[in-house]
């Protein structure tokens, strides 16, 4: 069976366990559909490109209030 190249790659669960927001130092949640690591506390979404998290504040997208989980 060939790999499905249409679906976005997942982040290694072990990597997700150790990644934290560079600003707040809190754990992140992974949005597989948007390919982003979300920091609700900072209100930022860090992009994941080709399965690699880009943990730079300058590359992060500001979240709308409706996207932030309490």
C-alpha positions, 0 to 999 in steps of 0.5 A: 500500500502506498502512503497517502500524499494528500493528507498532511503529515502528523507531528511525532507525539514525542516531539509534541510532548516536549514542545512549548510556546517560546513566549509562554513556555506552556504546552501547545496543541496541534491543529492537524487540519490547519497544520499549526501548533496553537498556544492559547495562552499567547494567542499564537499559531505556529506553522508546521511546514512539511512536518517541521514546527516553525517555532519563531514568534515572527512566523506565528499567526495571531489567533482570533478570539474565537479560536482561543480555547480557555 
